[in-house]
Each structure stands twice: as structure tokens, then as C-alpha cells.
Amino acid sequence: MSGHSKWNTIKRKKGAADAKRGKIFSRLAKEITIAARDGGGDPDTNARLRTVLLTARGQNMPKDNIERAIKKGTGELEGVSYEEIRYEGYAPGGIAIIIDLLTDNKNRAVAEVRHILTKYNGALAANGAVLWNFEQKGLITIPKEACEEEEMLEKAIDAGAEDLDTEAGDFYEITTVPNQLHAVVQALEGMGVKAEEARLTMSPKTTVSLEGGGASGVLKLMDALEDSEDVQNVYANFDISEEDMAAAMGA
């Protein structure tokens, strides 16, 4: 089994999970609210809510924050009305990117995304220009301390996973077909393996290799987009060697 995009690995190596925990909780709260708004507040009957709650608990999001976000979605508490928006674009070097937003102000969101892309030599693209090169997958992240690689591979296969990446730093990344994400998570939990994160993602069908000085510019753009208030997720179709990754992160 092999890996896909390197962006998740890079974010972990940059320490984003610790440095930006407040941003992570804010992002999860928005997603929980939207999921509860669209499918109700019961995770047993709302697959989207069930999935985001797995990630929220894996990130140690406080229970009160989770319950408040659900109640905002179901209307039990007053909340902000969010709109889901997807943009497609290009990073330097022709790297294809997808930018998913949850925002209460579309004009502000698109202005911010345009500004970031322009600042880092990227550009917006027409709808469908890059989406064809991505497919939706389920992504499960598990710390490598959970078990040895061979055991993890056996458990992933038995659980019904589609793919396993063992080169994602200190984590295993398990890929599933979208509608089997929760079933695979439950199967792994039954085997004593707990996911730190479980979510739907956009996986590139083909990737472009980043090398040398060009890598730094792409990573700075991705970082800036991730830091934007309205951005929920950013996906890209690049690959990069460990050496070039280390050099780019030190730039």
C-alpha cells in the first residue's frame, strides 16, 4: 500500500496541531454545527456528525464545546449561519489546490482567499478545472505507537481499509472508500486501535513532485490558506521528498 498527498504529514511536522489548537477547535465547531444543522443532532442517525465527532474527541475538544456546537446547529442555541463554499485554484508550479470554506460572510472569504493566492503567486481557477484530478476518500489517522507496522497492515485489511500509508511521520494514514469511513473506524476500535482523526478528504489521483526552491513557496501558500479564518480544509496534488521537505520547512 502507498501514500498520497504529503500535506497532512507536513502540517504535523510543522507542529500545527499544537500551535493552532484554538484554530482546530474553531474549525471543528463550525463543522459540527453544519452537520447538526443539515442532519440533526443525533450522531447515530447523522453520519456526517458522527464522523466529525470522532475527530473532535481525538483532538480532545472539550465536551461543552461539542455540545454547544450541536445545539447551535439544531437551533437550541442562537448561532451564526454558515455557508459552505469550495474554490479551485493553482499554487506556484501548476500545483492544483482545492480550498473548502465555512463562512458567515462570502464576500470577506473570497476576498481573503484571492489576497492570499495573489501574495504567494497562486491563482483561482474555474469550477472543475482541478476537481477532476481529485476523488473523495475517508482518511483515518492513527499514532504509530498504537502498534507495529505489520500488525497495523493486518488490522487495516481486516477492517476493510482501502490503503495504508506508513510514511506519514509518526502516524499511520488509512484510506477508505467514503461510505465505509465510520465502519472501518469502528472495526479498528474493536481491535483495540483508536483513531486520532477520521474525516472525509480529497485525494489527488496524480501528483506533481516539488523540488528545490519551489517547494518553499507552495508550503507558504498552503500555510497561509490554512491560517485563514474561513478556510476549513486545503487539498493539493504535490509530492515531496523528505530532504526537500526539510529544506523547505527551514526556509
Number of C-alpha atoms within 10 A of each C-alpha: 10 11 16 21 21 21 20 16 15 19 15 15 16 13 10 17 14 10 10 12 14 12 17 17 18 18 19 22 24 22 24 28 27 24 25 24 20 13 16 20 23 13 16 9 11 15 16 20 24 21 21 21 23 20 19 25 15 16 16 12 19 11 11 9 15 18 15 17 27 26 19 22 28 20 15 11 12 11 14 12 15 19 12 15 16 14 19 20 23 20 23 18 16 14 19 26 26 21 20 17 24 22 21 14 12 16 9 11 19 17 10 17 21 14 15 19 20 14 12 17 15 23 20 20 15 10 12 11 13 20 17 10 17 20 13 13 21 24 23 27 23 20 17 16 10 15 15 9 14 10 10 20 20 10 19 23 14 13 20 18 24 16 19 24 17 19 14 22 16 14 19 24 26 29 30 24 17 15 12 17 23 20 14 26 28 16 18 20 13 11 13 12 18 19 22 17 21 26 20 19 18 20 20 23 12 12 19 16 12 21 16 13 12 13 22 21 18 24 21 16 20 23 16 16 21 18 14 15 15 26 22 24 17 21 21 26 26 23 20 20 13 11 10 17 21 14 15 21 14 9 11
